[in-house]
Amino acid sequence: MSVRPRGKSIQIDFYYRNVRCLETLKLSPTKANIRYAENKLSIIKHEIATNSFEYRAHFPNSKTHSSMIFGNSLAGNMTVEMALQNYFNANKKGWKKSTEETNLQAIEGHLIQAFKDVRLIDINVGMIRQWMSSLSCSPKRINNILIPLRGMLKDAHADGLIEQNPMDRIRNYKTRSREPQPFSLEEQKKILNVLHDQTRNLIQFAFYTGLRTGELIALRWSDIDFDNNLVRVRRSISRKEESTTKTAAGERDVVLFEAALEALNGQKLFTYKLSNRIFHNPITKKEWASCDAIWRHWQAAFKKLDIQYREPYQTRHTYASSLLSAGEHPSWISRQMGHTDPSVLFKKYARWMPEMYPHAGDKIRAVWLQNGN
């Protein structure tokens, strides 16, 4: 709470019902007028503390009094549910469709159920932690549910609706990334042998390009540069919606090795003259609508196999680990994968790094031995 000169007037800064209020007195900032404003602020503080403050009595022409109304409720009585709905409506246009759906599920499926009637100014650290401990979801899922709550409370604090942000004291749960489980060459052959035509072409292409599943089904024939043996990855499909790639680094040119070109040439027979999209669902004879349908084909194939089941995304891990084991440069592999940072590669695939440099340490050993160390 403070009083300060503002141009040719004086501004009073205070909090009421956890809302920051800035009121301007149309008085010249003379010493006498500043003392008057300070006395007024002291009276306001006392009235707020004794629950006798009437906004209009002090500032009858203020626009702040009316702006303190959100929907049909005063800011001090705004519930967490209302704040979450306001946050969602204000931000959804800037989100991808998949992000919008995920946040909506978190808000409607968890957050509103937990804090529906809690006033925004009353939500606290203990309340949030107790709710988190009651959830039976995985740590990763809980962290995702917290995303819209974090965003809403951050905005509420920035807007002066709450004096402190309880989420500043709540950290995400630690999660353990699942270890990649790439397929061996023998396993890859077995998988491809039980697949046919378009599905085989899709999976073979996945094994030898490392594309994400959403990137695979979004590919168009116009993305293929047959002259330079490159595929230009520019988009992805998630929850039936096409959008840009996951990250800016995701927009990349991936080298087409012989096996990937073989898969494309086999696929030409099915879609090259019929559609711009390369890969189609062989059952519907239409473009893949989502990644879910691929999972069904994949699971059906594994019922015919005697190898450990892993999800289709392991084709991407297989590609990365194969390149590393063959000794390709990590920075180049990282660009092929569309990683934002090469450190992602080292973190995920460190287990395959030693195979790249079987003679690692030999050079420095020779130097030290030469110098008698």
N, C-alpha and C positions, 0 to 999 in steps of 0.2 A: 504494500500500500504506500502510495507516495503522491506528492504534489510537485508539478514542474511547469515552468513556462513553456508555452507552445505557440511560437509566432507572437501574435498580438493578443493572445489569450492565455488561460491557465488550464492545465489538464489534471484531473483527479483520477488516480489509478487505484482500484480496489477490487476485491473479490466478494461476490454475493452468490450464495447457493452454488459455490464451486465454479462460478462463471466469472471470468475476468471482465470487469466493467471499466471502460474509459469514457469519462464524461468531461466535456469542455465547458468552462465558465467563460462567458463573454466579458471578461474583465482584463484590463491591461495588467501585465505582470509586474506591477509595482510591489514594493516591499509590503505595503499595507494590504494590498489585495491578496498577495501570497499568504500572509498571516491569516486573512479571512478564510482562504481556501483550506489552510491547515486546520483551522478550528472546525470548519465544516466536516473535514475528513475525520477528525476526532469524534465528532458527534455521530457520524455514520458508523464508525467502528463500534462505538458504545451501543448504538441501536441494533446493529447486527448481532452483537454478543448477547443482548438481552431479548432478542427475538421481537423487537418492536420497530424494525426498520420498514418504512414505506417508501418505495422507490419514487413514486410520483410526487410525494410531498417534497422531496429534495430536487427532483429533476422532472418537472411536469411536461416539458417539451422533448424529453429524451426519446430517441428511437431505440435505444438499448432495451428499454423495458419491454417493448413489443418483440424485439428480436430474441429475447430470452425464452420465447415460447417456441417449442419444437413440437410440431403436430398440435395436439391439444394439451400438452403437458409442460409445466415449467421445467427449466433445465434441472433444478434440484430434484424433481420427481421423475426424471427420465429413467426408464428401465434399461437394463442391459439389452433386452430384446429389441427395444426401439432403436438403440444406438447401433446394434448389429445390422438391423434392417437398413438404417440410414447409410452405414458404411458400405454395405453390399450394393445398394442402389447407386451410390455416388461413384463407385469404382469399377463396376462390372463391365462398362464399355471399354475399358482399357485392358481387360483380361482376355486371354484366349478362351475359347468355348470350354475346353477341358478344365481350365483353372476356375472358370465361373461355376461349373457344375460341382467341382471338388469343394470349393468354398461354400456353396449353397448346401451341400450335403453335411458339411461340418457344422454350419450354423443351424440348420433346421433339425438335423439328426442328433446333435449333441449339445451345442452351446445354449440354444434357447431352452431346451429341456432342463438343463442344469441351472440356468440363471434367469429364467423367464421373468419372474416378479422382483428380482433384486434391483434396487435402484443403482444407477450407474455410479453415484458417489459412494455407495456402500460396498462395492465389490473390493475384495482385498486379497492379499497374498495367501493367507491361510485358507480362505474359501476356495481359491483356485487350486491350491495344492491338494486339498482334501478331495476335491472332485477328480483331479488327475489320478490320484491313488485308487479311486473307485472304478476306474475304467479297466476293462478286460482286453482292450486293443493292444497291439504291438507298440513298442516305443516309437517306431517310425510313424505309425498311424496317429498316435497321440500328438506327436510333433506337428503333423499336418493339420490336425484339428485345431491346434493352437494358432495357426497362421492368421485366420481372420480375427481372432480375439486379440492377438498382438497388434494387428493393423488398426483395429477399431480403438483400442485403448491408447495407442500412440497418437492417433488423430485427436481423440478426446482430450488428451493432456496438452497437445499443441494448441488446441482451440480454447483451452482454459476451462473445460467442463469438469475436469478433475485436477486436484492439486498435485497428486503423485500418480505415476503409472505403476501399478502393482506388477506388471509383466517385466519391469526392469530388474526385478529380483527373482524371476523364474527362468531357469535355463531349460533348454530342450533336453530330453533324455538322450543319453549316449546310445548310438546304434552301431551295430557291428555289420559292416558290409559283408554280404555273402561272398565267399571265395568263388572265383570263376571255376567252372567245371567243363573245360573244353573237351571236344570229342577228338579221339585219336583218328588217324587216317583210316584205320580199319573200321572204326565205328561210323565214320562219314560214309564210307562205301556201302556199309550195310543199310544205313538210312536211305541213301539215294536208290539203292536197289529195290526197296519196297515201295518207292514213290513212282508215279507215272506222269508223263507228259507235262502239263503246266505246273503241277505242284512240284515235280522233280526239278524243273527249270528254275522255279522260284527259290527252292532251298539250296540248290547248287550255286546259284548266283549269290545267295546270302553267305554261304561258306567262304566264297572267294572274293567278297568285297567288304564284309564286315558292316554292312548297312544295318541301321536299326529297322525293326519290323515296319514301323510307320513310314519310314523313308522308302522302303522297298515297294510298298503298295501304292505310293504316290508317284512312282517313277513314270515318266512319259518317254516315248520313243525319241522325242525331240531333245531329251536330256543326254542321249548317247552320242558321243563323238567317235564314230567308227574309224575315222581317219587317224586319230591320235590315240585310240584305245583308252578313252576316258568316259566316265559317267559323271555328269554334273549334278550333284545333289543340291537341290534348292528348296525342297518342301517336304512336308510330312503329313500324315493323316492320323488323327487321334479322335476317338469317339465320333467317327463318321464326318469329321470336319477337317478340311485341308487347311494347313497354315504353313508359315515359314518353319525352318528347321528349329530344333530345340534351342540352339545357341547360334550366335553370329558365326562362330567357328564351324558350326554344322554345315554352313554353305561351303562346299568344297568340291574339288575334282579328284575322283578316286580312279586309280589305275585299274584297267581291266586286264586281268591275267587270262591266260588261254582258257581255263575252265569256266571263267565268267563269260567270256565271249562265246564259248560253246553253248552255254545255257541260253544266251540271248538269241543265237542263231536258231536254236531249237524252238524258242518261243515265237520267233517270227512267223512260223507256220500257223500260229493260233490268233495273233492279235495285230500283226504289223499293218495289215490293210484294213482292219476293222475298227481299231480304236487308237487313240493317242496314248492311253495307259498301257503299259507293257504287260503287267501280270493280271490275270483274271481268275476268278473262282471257277474251277472246272465243273462244279455242280450247277451253279446258277448261270454260267456262261457270261457273267457280267463282271465288272470291276470289283475288286475286293472292297467291301464297305467299311470293314474295320479289321483290326488285328485278331479279334476273337474268333472269326471264322477260320483263320489260319491255325489257331491253336487246336481246333477240332480235327482238322486234317492231320496235324502233327501227332495228336494223341492217338488217333486211329492207327497211324503208321507204327507207333511204338508197341501197340498190342501184338504186332507181328514180329517184334524183335526181342532178342535175349540180352539187351544192354540196358544199363541203368537209365531211367527216364530223367531227362533234363528239359527245361523249357526252350522254346525256339530262340530266345535271346542268346543262348549259349553258342549259336552259330557266330555271333559277333565276337565272343570271347575266344572261340576257336581260331578265328582269323587273326586276332591280335597276338595270341600266344604262338601261333605258327610263324608269323613274321619275326617275332622276337627270337624264337628258338633258331631260326635260320640265320640270325645275325644282322637283320636289317636295322638301320639307324633308328633309335627311339623317336627322335624329332620328326622324322619322315612318317613313321607309323602313327604318331599322334595326329599329324595333319590328315592322314588317310582316314583315321577314326572320327575326326571332327571334334577332338577334345579342345576345350578352351585353354588348357595348359598342359604341357608335357608331364607335369608332376602327377596328373591323373593316371597316366600310363604306368609310371613307376610305382604308384601306390597300389594299383589294382593288380599289376602283373609282375611284381617283384620276383615272384617264385620262378619265373622263366628267364630272368636276366642272366644268371650265371651261365646258362647254356650258350649265351651269345659270345662270351669271351673265355673259352676254355684255357687260354694261356694268360689270363689276367694276373698281373703281379710279376710276370717274368721279366719285363723291361726294368722295373725299379729294382728287382732283386739283382739283376746283372750290374746295375750302376753301383749299388751298395757293396756288392762283392768286390767290384773293381777297386773300390776305395777302402777296402779292408773292413767293412761293417757287416 
